Amino acid sequence: MKPTEQKRALASAVRAARAAGDLVRRNLGADKVVKLTSRYDIKLELDVRSQKLIEKMLRAGFPHVALLGEEGDTGDTAANLRWVVDPIDGTVNFAYGIPHACVSIALQERSAKSSSGEYTTQVGVVYDPFCDELWTAIRGQPARMNGKVIHVSRRQKLAECIVTMGFSKSAASLARTLPFFKKLVPRVRKVRLTGAAALDLTYVASGRFDAFIERGVRLWDIAAGGLIVECAGGDFWHEPVEGIHTYRIVANNGLVRRKLASLQRSFP
């Protein structure tokens, strides 16, 4: 993408994220209309409303760009450009009245050099409407939070690190993750499970956390935050695993990945 298009896309994503975030914030204390529930997850009517609002605003500036979202897709999501949207990341937190959730919007471009159709995130926006914190990134430029340049932490010793994790509930994922969790806990300062992957990534980018690890996380949870980590000087390692648009990731400050990897024989 040309720099002018990246800048225009960022402005559109910021406007959409703020509008959706305002909708989410105003409904924190309201009765929630549950669209779908499972043993481990909740889908709200507000998720759908938020995504429709985001889609409407993004299409105003980019009418021909497809959208790949947690609440459904529009357009050709295998085209050269696509938006990747999570309208409420941290829905379970939000549904229970916990003000730790966000809006995540990324713009991805198909790599011309890739024969397998891989995409590269060009623009990323994550907005926490409860703390009024807005993270933004354009590939090749510094990451920012509320307009100020941010950087990952400089901590090198695991004993000084805070590591955040997410847990997919599949039996296969738990079988790999729980042994690693057991090894990790005594070696770091703290382990946190926050329930919002996009915010976990932005906290790594901001130096609040030192690493974020999850197996079985979805693309719309990590597309924007992963770019923000990279643009903040961090390391966003990720690879596909079983499931559509599903990944395992180790996002970190770039100084502790090898030490984390040494514990990961139980987390293949």
Backbone bond lengths (Angstrom), bond angles and torsions (degrees), N, CA, C in turn:
res aa  C-N    CA-C-N  psi(-1)  N-CA   C-N-CA  omega(-1)  CA-C   N-CA-C  phi
1 M - - - 1.469 - - 1.526 110.63 -
2 K 1.313 115.29 146.75 1.448 119.98 175.16 1.533 109.50 -73.41
3 P 1.335 116.74 148.87 1.467 119.59 179.83 1.522 113.94 -54.91
4 T 1.319 116.75 -35.78 1.464 118.80 179.62 1.523 111.25 -66.10
5 E 1.333 117.23 -36.92 1.457 120.82 178.24 1.527 111.14 -71.51
6 Q 1.323 117.12 -37.26 1.463 120.62 175.94 1.526 110.40 -60.50
7 K 1.323 115.90 -44.98 1.464 120.50 -179.36 1.519 111.16 -64.35
8 R 1.329 116.67 -41.13 1.464 120.64 179.19 1.529 110.79 -66.34
9 A 1.344 115.73 -39.81 1.464 120.01 178.43 1.524 110.92 -64.84
10 L 1.325 116.53 -39.46 1.464 119.58 178.61 1.523 110.48 -62.15
11 A 1.310 116.45 -44.57 1.470 119.54 -179.99 1.523 110.95 -61.34
12 S 1.327 117.83 -41.36 1.465 121.21 178.71 1.524 111.02 -64.68
13 A 1.334 116.30 -43.05 1.461 120.55 -179.39 1.520 111.30 -65.89
14 V 1.311 117.17 -38.39 1.468 120.57 178.50 1.526 110.43 -63.62
15 R 1.324 116.89 -45.43 1.473 119.95 179.22 1.531 110.83 -60.85
16 A 1.332 116.19 -43.72 1.462 119.66 -179.12 1.520 111.28 -67.29
17 A 1.320 117.40 -41.24 1.463 120.68 -179.28 1.521 111.45 -65.16
18 R 1.316 116.80 -40.38 1.467 119.71 178.91 1.532 111.26 -67.23
19 A 1.322 116.93 -40.17 1.468 119.94 179.73 1.523 110.61 -65.28
20 A 1.336 116.64 -45.75 1.462 119.70 178.44 1.522 111.03 -66.51
21 G 1.315 116.14 -38.12 1.461 119.65 178.38 1.516 112.27 -63.08
22 D 1.320 116.66 -38.34 1.466 120.24 176.60 1.524 110.75 -63.08
23 L 1.336 116.16 -40.97 1.467 120.60 176.91 1.524 110.91 -60.94
24 V 1.314 116.12 -44.30 1.466 121.14 -179.36 1.527 110.61 -65.75
25 R 1.322 117.16 -45.91 1.468 120.59 -178.03 1.523 111.47 -60.91
26 R 1.320 116.94 -42.56 1.462 120.87 -177.87 1.520 112.35 -66.91
27 N 1.330 116.87 -18.61 1.466 120.16 -177.03 1.529 113.44 -106.34
28 L 1.326 117.98 9.69 1.468 119.25 -178.65 1.528 111.43 -58.44
29 G 1.316 116.85 -44.83 1.460 120.25 -176.78 1.509 114.59 -91.63
30 A 1.337 117.35 0.42 1.459 120.78 -178.53 1.525 110.80 -81.32
31 D 1.328 115.43 160.49 1.460 119.54 173.14 1.530 109.13 -63.60
32 K 1.319 116.05 134.62 1.462 121.05 -176.73 1.528 110.23 -94.84
33 V 1.323 115.32 134.78 1.464 121.52 175.36 1.517 107.52 -94.58
34 V 1.320 116.31 112.47 1.464 121.20 -176.38 1.523 109.37 -85.52
35 K 1.320 115.52 123.11 1.459 121.32 178.24 1.521 111.40 -85.45
36 L 1.341 115.81 -40.37 1.456 121.36 -177.13 1.511 108.16 -155.19
37 T 1.319 116.36 140.62 1.456 120.23 177.08 1.511 109.91 -134.78
38 S 1.312 115.16 146.14 1.458 121.98 174.80 1.516 107.36 -133.28
39 R 1.301 116.10 -177.74 1.461 118.87 -177.74 1.525 111.59 -61.85
40 Y 1.342 116.08 -32.88 1.468 119.62 -173.14 1.518 114.68 -116.75
41 D 1.307 118.85 -1.96 1.453 119.00 -172.99 1.529 110.66 -147.31
42 I 1.337 114.47 162.73 1.456 122.23 177.97 1.517 108.39 -135.41
43 K 1.324 116.58 136.89 1.459 122.13 172.55 1.521 107.51 -116.18
44 L 1.314 115.84 127.33 1.458 121.05 -177.14 1.521 111.45 -105.70
45 E 1.331 114.74 154.13 1.457 119.82 172.78 1.520 110.06 -59.50
46 L 1.332 116.66 -30.11 1.458 120.27 -179.24 1.528 111.54 -69.51
47 D 1.323 118.57 -28.75 1.464 120.53 173.45 1.523 110.12 -56.30
48 V 1.323 115.70 -46.79 1.463 121.40 -178.69 1.526 110.40 -65.64
49 R 1.325 117.28 -45.42 1.462 120.86 179.22 1.518 111.25 -60.54
50 S 1.309 115.82 -41.75 1.461 119.94 -179.54 1.521 110.89 -64.49
51 Q 1.339 117.15 -43.78 1.457 119.15 -179.68 1.525 111.45 -66.20
52 K 1.335 117.28 -38.76 1.469 119.95 178.81 1.525 110.95 -63.48
53 L 1.335 116.52 -38.62 1.458 120.25 177.52 1.529 110.37 -64.47
54 I 1.333 116.16 -45.45 1.466 120.41 178.54 1.525 110.57 -60.21
55 E 1.333 116.45 -46.53 1.458 120.67 -178.94 1.529 111.01 -60.06
56 K 1.310 116.77 -44.87 1.466 120.80 -179.98 1.521 111.14 -58.58
57 M 1.328 116.79 -43.82 1.456 120.35 -176.97 1.524 111.52 -73.13
58 L 1.318 118.03 -37.58 1.462 120.10 178.70 1.528 110.59 -68.47
59 R 1.310 116.85 -38.31 1.470 120.03 -179.15 1.522 111.88 -68.09
60 A 1.313 117.03 -23.25 1.466 119.22 177.61 1.523 111.14 -62.29
61 G 1.309 116.60 -34.68 1.461 120.43 -179.98 1.512 114.28 -99.64
62 F 1.341 116.11 -25.59 1.464 121.50 -176.70 1.535 108.27 -135.80
63 P 1.327 117.18 73.05 1.468 120.79 -170.84 1.524 115.02 -65.23
64 H 1.332 117.69 -19.89 1.461 119.44 -174.36 1.527 113.42 -107.43
65 V 1.321 117.58 6.00 1.465 120.77 -179.14 1.525 109.53 -91.10
66 A 1.331 115.95 130.73 1.466 121.60 -179.04 1.527 110.77 -70.11
67 L 1.315 114.89 164.06 1.463 120.51 178.11 1.517 109.77 -131.33
68 L 1.319 115.37 125.07 1.462 124.00 174.66 1.522 106.62 -107.39
69 G 1.331 116.50 114.38 1.457 118.85 -174.76 1.505 113.55 -134.23
70 E 1.317 115.11 161.52 1.460 119.77 177.66 1.523 111.17 -60.79
71 E 1.333 116.16 -30.58 1.462 120.35 -177.56 1.528 112.85 -100.05
72 G 1.331 116.86 21.82 1.455 120.23 176.53 1.514 112.26 121.63
73 D 1.329 115.82 165.79 1.460 122.75 -175.56 1.519 110.68 -115.50
74 T 1.332 115.40 154.21 1.461 121.56 171.22 1.519 108.18 -136.63
75 G 1.327 116.37 140.82 1.451 120.21 -179.15 1.515 111.65 79.27
76 D 1.319 115.48 -172.61 1.465 122.88 -179.01 1.517 109.18 -88.38
77 T 1.338 116.67 99.38 1.466 120.35 -176.48 1.521 112.75 -75.31
78 A 1.338 117.31 0.75 1.464 121.48 172.52 1.525 111.00 -103.02
79 A 1.336 117.34 10.48 1.461 121.98 178.45 1.533 109.88 -73.14
80 N 1.310 115.98 177.06 1.464 120.13 -175.52 1.523 112.45 -65.44
81 L 1.322 116.79 -32.96 1.459 121.47 178.50 1.517 110.11 -123.20
82 R 1.328 116.16 143.37 1.459 120.03 175.16 1.524 109.72 -155.06
83 W 1.315 115.33 141.73 1.453 121.34 169.21 1.529 108.29 -81.89
84 V 1.310 117.06 144.05 1.464 122.30 175.14 1.520 107.06 -124.59
85 V 1.337 116.37 118.50 1.470 121.00 -165.46 1.525 111.72 -129.77
86 D 1.318 115.34 132.13 1.459 121.48 163.78 1.521 107.06 -115.92
87 P 1.336 118.10 108.26 1.463 120.40 -172.86 1.518 114.08 -69.62
88 I 1.349 116.77 -29.32 1.472 121.63 171.62 1.526 106.49 -145.12
89 D 1.303 116.91 101.70 1.457 119.71 173.90 1.530 107.02 -90.07
90 G 1.311 115.68 120.49 1.456 120.60 -172.28 1.517 110.99 103.00
91 T 1.335 115.80 35.57 1.468 120.05 -175.82 1.523 112.68 -60.15
92 V 1.322 117.74 -39.97 1.470 119.43 -179.44 1.533 109.97 -63.75
93 N 1.343 116.97 -43.84 1.462 119.53 174.49 1.529 110.06 -53.65
94 F 1.312 115.54 -51.72 1.465 121.79 -176.97 1.525 111.66 -60.58
95 A 1.333 116.47 -43.69 1.461 120.77 -178.83 1.527 111.81 -62.04
96 Y 1.323 116.73 -29.87 1.460 121.78 179.59 1.525 112.81 -91.99
97 G 1.342 116.96 6.81 1.456 120.52 178.50 1.507 114.55 80.95
98 I 1.326 117.36 16.45 1.469 121.63 178.72 1.526 107.90 -91.59
99 P 1.321 119.20 118.85 1.464 121.25 -174.22 1.526 112.67 -81.91
100 H 1.321 115.26 57.78 1.469 120.57 175.77 1.527 107.43 -134.55
101 A 1.316 114.83 86.45 1.461 122.96 -178.45 1.516 106.94 -158.09
102 C 1.331 116.33 167.69 1.456 118.60 -175.02 1.521 110.95 -157.10
103 V 1.326 114.58 173.19 1.456 123.29 172.43 1.522 107.30 -109.97
104 S 1.329 117.06 134.60 1.462 121.40 -178.28 1.522 109.64 -126.90
105 I 1.344 116.17 126.40 1.468 122.08 -179.93 1.522 108.93 -134.96
106 A 1.329 116.10 128.58 1.464 121.31 176.62 1.520 108.97 -130.60
107 L 1.325 115.97 151.51 1.460 121.57 170.48 1.518 107.65 -115.13
108 Q 1.326 115.75 122.19 1.457 121.33 -178.19 1.528 110.93 -112.24
109 E 1.337 114.37 149.22 1.459 121.93 178.31 1.519 109.04 -124.78
110 R 1.317 116.37 134.92 1.455 120.54 177.40 1.523 109.28 -67.06
111 S 1.321 115.46 133.79 1.458 120.55 -179.86 1.522 110.23 -73.52
112 A 1.330 116.13 126.14 1.467 120.42 -179.94 1.525 111.62 -67.29
113 K 1.327 116.90 -22.79 1.458 121.17 -177.29 1.525 112.75 -90.92
114 S 1.334 116.35 -4.43 1.460 120.10 -175.35 1.522 110.90 -93.75
115 S 1.326 116.00 127.67 1.460 120.27 176.16 1.524 111.60 -85.28
116 S 1.331 117.14 -13.60 1.463 121.34 -177.00 1.527 112.60 -101.78
117 G 1.325 116.58 6.81 1.459 119.38 177.05 1.508 114.46 77.49
118 E 1.314 119.03 30.74 1.452 121.78 -179.96 1.528 110.65 -71.45
119 Y 1.320 114.31 149.67 1.457 120.71 -179.57 1.526 110.26 -114.68
120 T 1.328 114.39 150.94 1.456 122.08 175.09 1.523 108.42 -119.87
121 T 1.310 116.72 131.28 1.460 120.29 178.00 1.519 109.46 -75.50
122 Q 1.308 116.65 125.37 1.459 122.62 -178.92 1.525 112.77 -99.95
123 V 1.332 116.33 -31.30 1.469 121.84 -177.27 1.518 108.30 -138.82
124 G 1.314 117.36 137.30 1.461 121.31 178.03 1.513 112.22 -137.47
125 V 1.333 115.97 136.43 1.467 122.27 177.66 1.524 108.42 -137.01
126 V 1.311 116.87 129.92 1.458 122.63 172.75 1.525 107.16 -129.81
127 Y 1.327 116.14 128.64 1.461 120.38 -177.76 1.514 110.55 -125.97
128 D 1.342 115.56 123.14 1.458 122.86 173.44 1.526 107.57 -98.07
129 P 1.323 117.75 104.14 1.468 119.55 -175.05 1.516 113.91 -73.27
130 F 1.310 117.68 -16.38 1.465 120.28 -177.54 1.528 111.76 -84.46
131 C 1.319 117.19 -30.78 1.466 121.57 174.59 1.526 111.79 -102.30
132 D 1.339 116.74 -2.33 1.459 123.12 -175.40 1.533 110.36 51.60
133 E 1.322 115.43 50.28 1.462 121.59 177.85 1.530 108.66 -114.28
134 L 1.316 115.51 125.33 1.458 122.34 -176.89 1.524 109.16 -119.97
135 W 1.330 115.52 116.54 1.470 121.31 176.70 1.515 108.86 -101.03
136 T 1.316 116.87 136.08 1.454 121.59 -179.57 1.524 110.57 -137.06
137 A 1.336 115.11 151.41 1.464 119.87 176.15 1.515 109.74 -155.92
138 I 1.320 114.98 142.64 1.455 124.45 167.51 1.515 106.36 -121.50
139 R 1.310 117.27 131.60 1.463 120.72 -177.09 1.525 110.44 -52.78
140 G 1.328 114.43 131.39 1.457 120.86 179.32 1.508 114.38 89.55
141 Q 1.346 116.73 -2.33 1.458 120.92 179.28 1.528 109.80 -122.54
142 P 1.331 118.53 163.08 1.464 120.44 179.64 1.524 112.28 -64.62
143 A 1.315 116.42 145.97 1.460 121.50 172.28 1.524 109.39 -76.87
144 R 1.317 115.18 150.64 1.459 119.98 -177.96 1.526 110.89 -135.70
145 M 1.323 114.76 152.64 1.458 121.59 171.74 1.516 107.10 -127.85
146 N 1.324 116.03 117.85 1.469 122.08 -173.87 1.532 111.64 51.18
147 G 1.328 114.99 39.09 1.451 121.15 175.09 1.509 115.85 88.81
148 K 1.336 118.14 -11.44 1.464 121.15 -178.10 1.533 109.80 -99.78
149 V 1.323 115.86 137.66 1.458 121.16 -179.94 1.531 109.58 -63.43
150 I 1.327 115.58 135.98 1.467 121.07 179.12 1.517 109.89 -119.42
151 H 1.316 115.54 162.95 1.463 121.20 -179.89 1.516 108.72 -147.06
152 V 1.320 115.33 148.49 1.461 120.50 176.48 1.526 109.94 -64.74
153 S 1.319 115.59 167.64 1.463 120.92 -178.67 1.521 110.87 -69.97
154 R 1.328 115.25 166.96 1.468 121.96 177.38 1.522 111.99 -107.84
155 R 1.312 116.58 7.98 1.461 119.29 -176.43 1.530 110.85 -69.56
156 Q 1.331 115.11 134.47 1.450 121.54 -177.35 1.526 113.22 -113.48
157 K 1.321 116.88 -23.20 1.458 120.74 -177.49 1.521 109.72 -91.41
158 L 1.327 116.84 126.62 1.467 119.88 178.93 1.521 110.93 -56.98
159 A 1.318 117.32 -34.19 1.461 121.07 -177.67 1.523 112.29 -63.23
160 E 1.333 117.05 -16.29 1.460 121.14 179.57 1.527 112.44 -103.97
161 C 1.315 116.76 0.33 1.461 121.16 -171.20 1.526 113.44 -94.83
162 I 1.336 114.48 148.12 1.451 121.77 166.00 1.526 107.06 -104.75
163 V 1.305 116.22 122.35 1.459 122.27 -179.93 1.518 108.44 -114.35
164 T 1.307 117.17 130.69 1.449 121.38 176.79 1.520 109.23 -106.33
165 M 1.328 116.29 148.40 1.454 121.32 -176.27 1.520 110.90 -136.29
166 G 1.319 114.59 157.97 1.446 122.01 170.27 1.505 108.67 -126.01
167 F 1.320 116.59 153.59 1.462 121.44 -177.15 1.521 110.07 -126.83
168 S 1.331 116.31 112.92 1.452 120.14 166.14 1.520 107.53 -70.94
169 K 1.327 117.23 146.38 1.459 119.78 -172.65 1.530 114.02 -92.15
170 S 1.324 117.79 2.77 1.461 118.44 178.81 1.520 109.71 -67.05
171 A 1.311 115.80 149.17 1.461 120.57 -179.12 1.522 111.13 -61.04
172 A 1.329 116.83 -40.31 1.461 120.56 -179.18 1.526 111.08 -64.65
173 S 1.337 116.54 -42.09 1.453 120.12 -179.95 1.524 111.63 -67.05
174 L 1.327 116.59 -43.82 1.468 119.76 179.41 1.523 111.33 -64.01
175 A 1.319 116.49 -36.57 1.464 120.08 179.66 1.524 111.38 -61.72
176 R 1.337 116.84 -29.86 1.463 120.86 179.25 1.527 112.10 -89.29
177 T 1.326 116.32 -34.27 1.459 120.25 -172.04 1.519 113.68 -82.76
178 L 1.319 118.04 -40.72 1.467 120.19 -174.56 1.529 113.55 -62.48
179 P 1.337 119.56 -41.88 1.474 117.99 176.22 1.532 112.43 -61.53
180 F 1.339 116.20 -38.20 1.459 119.51 176.91 1.523 111.01 -65.10
181 F 1.319 116.89 -42.33 1.463 121.68 177.71 1.531 110.64 -56.72
182 K 1.315 116.06 -43.36 1.466 120.89 -179.74 1.528 110.98 -62.78
183 K 1.333 116.67 -38.03 1.458 120.06 178.09 1.527 111.72 -71.78
184 L 1.329 116.15 -35.12 1.455 120.76 -173.50 1.519 113.15 -72.50
185 V 1.329 117.17 -43.41 1.471 121.85 -170.33 1.527 113.35 -51.54
186 P 1.331 120.17 -48.55 1.463 118.16 -177.62 1.528 114.59 -75.80
187 R 1.328 117.58 -5.89 1.464 120.27 -174.91 1.517 113.78 -102.04
188 V 1.345 117.37 -9.92 1.460 120.42 -178.98 1.527 109.58 -120.09
189 R 1.332 114.62 168.19 1.465 117.93 179.84 1.518 111.59 -67.61
190 K 1.328 116.82 -47.37 1.454 121.66 178.97 1.519 109.71 -151.15
191 V 1.344 115.20 152.22 1.457 122.14 168.94 1.524 107.44 -117.70
192 R 1.320 115.46 134.97 1.454 120.88 -179.51 1.527 109.99 -122.21
193 L 1.345 116.25 143.87 1.465 122.84 172.51 1.526 106.24 -125.72
194 T 1.324 117.07 103.71 1.461 120.69 -169.83 1.525 113.84 -99.10
195 G 1.331 118.04 -24.10 1.454 120.14 178.36 1.511 115.60 86.22
196 A 1.335 117.95 14.51 1.471 120.95 177.67 1.528 107.42 -146.00
197 A 1.325 116.78 97.61 1.463 121.46 -172.32 1.524 112.39 -62.41
198 A 1.329 117.57 -40.49 1.460 119.66 -178.76 1.528 110.99 -62.12
199 L 1.324 117.15 -38.40 1.463 119.84 176.92 1.523 111.18 -71.41
200 D 1.328 117.56 -35.81 1.460 119.42 174.34 1.524 110.32 -55.78
201 L 1.324 116.81 -43.97 1.458 121.12 -179.49 1.525 111.60 -66.25
202 T 1.317 117.45 -43.38 1.458 119.00 179.69 1.525 111.52 -67.66
203 Y 1.326 116.90 -29.98 1.464 119.60 176.25 1.523 110.81 -69.91
204 V 1.326 117.39 -34.61 1.472 119.76 172.55 1.528 108.92 -63.93
205 A 1.327 116.76 -45.99 1.457 120.78 -179.43 1.527 112.10 -60.45
206 S 1.325 116.63 -31.89 1.465 121.68 -177.41 1.520 113.12 -88.41
207 G 1.346 117.90 -2.56 1.456 120.89 -179.36 1.511 114.30 82.54
208 R 1.325 118.08 7.55 1.465 120.94 178.35 1.523 110.18 -77.26
209 F 1.312 116.13 -44.67 1.459 122.55 171.03 1.532 107.81 -107.83
210 D 1.319 115.09 160.30 1.463 119.77 179.73 1.518 112.84 -103.84
211 A 1.331 117.32 -19.78 1.462 120.62 178.67 1.524 109.44 -161.68
212 F 1.327 114.33 155.02 1.455 122.66 174.77 1.523 108.06 -135.89
213 I 1.337 116.03 129.31 1.461 121.61 -174.81 1.520 109.00 -130.85
214 E 1.326 115.67 132.49 1.457 119.26 174.49 1.523 109.18 -158.45
215 R 1.314 115.08 146.39 1.457 122.18 172.16 1.529 107.50 -118.15
216 G 1.342 116.66 125.55 1.452 120.26 -179.56 1.508 113.40 97.40
217 V 1.335 117.57 24.57 1.462 121.42 179.21 1.530 108.39 -91.58
218 R 1.329 116.03 147.80 1.464 120.35 -174.09 1.537 111.48 -91.51
219 L 1.318 114.66 156.75 1.458 120.92 -174.63 1.521 112.54 -57.30
220 W 1.353 117.63 -43.05 1.457 119.44 -176.36 1.521 112.29 -67.26
221 D 1.341 117.66 -17.04 1.462 120.50 176.40 1.525 112.37 -79.48
222 I 1.338 117.53 -23.27 1.466 120.50 -168.01 1.520 114.88 -122.99
223 A 1.335 118.61 -12.32 1.468 119.86 -173.14 1.531 111.96 -60.64
224 A 1.323 116.97 -50.04 1.464 120.27 -179.40 1.526 111.33 -72.84
225 G 1.320 116.76 -47.96 1.461 120.34 -177.45 1.509 113.23 -63.56
226 G 1.338 117.03 -34.54 1.457 119.76 178.51 1.513 112.01 -62.41
227 L 1.336 116.98 -43.48 1.467 120.09 176.73 1.523 110.65 -63.44
228 I 1.317 117.50 -40.18 1.465 120.61 -179.61 1.524 110.40 -62.14
229 V 1.334 117.44 -39.83 1.466 120.42 175.64 1.528 110.57 -60.81
230 E 1.318 116.38 -48.06 1.469 119.98 -179.09 1.526 111.50 -60.57
231 C 1.326 116.58 -44.07 1.461 120.19 -178.04 1.527 112.42 -72.07
232 A 1.333 116.54 -14.80 1.467 121.07 175.37 1.532 111.40 -92.57
233 G 1.323 116.75 7.92 1.463 120.83 176.89 1.507 114.64 93.37
234 G 1.338 117.53 9.35 1.456 120.55 -177.09 1.517 113.15 -96.20
235 D 1.314 114.65 -174.90 1.463 124.00 -176.42 1.524 107.72 -116.78
236 F 1.332 116.54 118.71 1.460 121.71 179.85 1.525 107.91 -114.39
237 W 1.329 115.17 87.03 1.458 120.03 178.22 1.522 108.25 -89.73
238 H 1.344 115.68 132.53 1.464 119.57 -179.98 1.517 108.76 -155.62
239 E 1.330 115.04 150.76 1.458 120.41 175.29 1.521 109.18 -151.49
240 P 1.340 116.93 150.65 1.469 119.73 -179.79 1.527 111.79 -66.31
241 V 1.327 115.07 146.35 1.464 121.69 171.52 1.528 107.25 -129.04
242 E 1.316 115.92 -171.17 1.458 119.58 -177.35 1.527 110.87 -59.65
243 G 1.338 115.28 137.75 1.460 120.35 -179.12 1.517 111.30 109.36
244 I 1.322 116.37 149.93 1.458 121.63 -179.19 1.523 109.75 -74.07
245 H 1.336 116.24 130.63 1.467 122.43 179.12 1.532 111.21 54.11
246 T 1.315 116.23 42.19 1.461 121.82 -176.93 1.522 109.07 -122.22
247 Y 1.356 116.28 139.80 1.459 120.94 -171.59 1.523 111.12 -138.92
248 R 1.307 114.31 161.30 1.462 120.04 161.21 1.511 107.26 -113.35
249 I 1.311 116.08 140.75 1.456 120.15 -173.29 1.520 111.11 -136.11
250 V 1.316 114.06 152.17 1.461 122.59 167.75 1.523 105.55 -135.01
251 A 1.311 116.40 95.09 1.461 121.70 176.42 1.519 107.75 -95.83
252 N 1.331 116.66 133.71 1.470 119.01 -174.73 1.521 110.48 -157.19
253 N 1.314 115.63 177.95 1.467 120.54 -176.16 1.522 113.43 -78.83
254 G 1.319 117.76 3.33 1.453 121.73 179.34 1.513 113.78 85.95
255 L 1.329 116.98 -4.89 1.465 121.27 -177.43 1.519 112.81 -110.26
256 V 1.328 117.10 -15.37 1.470 119.40 -174.55 1.530 113.09 -119.21
257 R 1.317 117.80 3.96 1.467 118.49 -175.50 1.525 111.92 -61.83
258 R 1.314 118.02 -43.86 1.470 119.45 -179.30 1.524 111.36 -62.72
259 K 1.313 116.68 -37.37 1.458 119.81 179.74 1.525 110.76 -69.36
260 L 1.313 116.15 -37.30 1.461 118.99 175.07 1.527 110.44 -67.96
261 A 1.324 115.75 -38.95 1.465 119.65 -179.46 1.518 111.74 -62.84
262 S 1.336 116.15 -30.71 1.457 119.11 -179.80 1.527 112.10 -66.62
263 L 1.339 116.59 -19.06 1.460 121.53 178.17 1.518 111.81 -93.94
264 Q 1.320 117.41 -6.08 1.467 120.47 -165.41 1.530 115.44 -93.79
265 R 1.272 117.70 14.48 1.468 117.86 176.31 1.534 110.85 -62.64
266 S 1.317 115.67 -25.10 1.477 119.76 177.74 1.536 110.80 -91.49
267 F 1.334 116.91 5.56 1.462 121.18 -177.67 1.520 108.89 -130.77
268 P 1.356 116.83 57.36 1.460 120.50 -172.29 1.524 112.23 -72.50
